[in-house]
Amino acid sequence: MKIQNRKYIASILFVLISFVSNGQTDGTPPPPVPPPPPGLPIDDFLPVLFVIAIIYGVVKRFKFSRR
């Protein structure tokens, strides 16, 4: 057998094996995904956190410049 014929036969076998392995599934869909865990709402306090961060930054900057 020529090498080229062996390549064709190997390619055909790989294609047939993929069809056979795909046909072995039982057809049932996977179980549903559980709902995500509830998140913590930070939207309500976002402006407050922003103001606290600015104040903290100003205080740190002021203390650093005094040294």
Secondary structure, 3 states (H helix, E strand, C coil): CCHHHHHHHHHHHHHHHHHHHHHCCCCCCCCCCCCCCCCCCCCCCHHHHHHHHHHHHHHHHHHHHHC
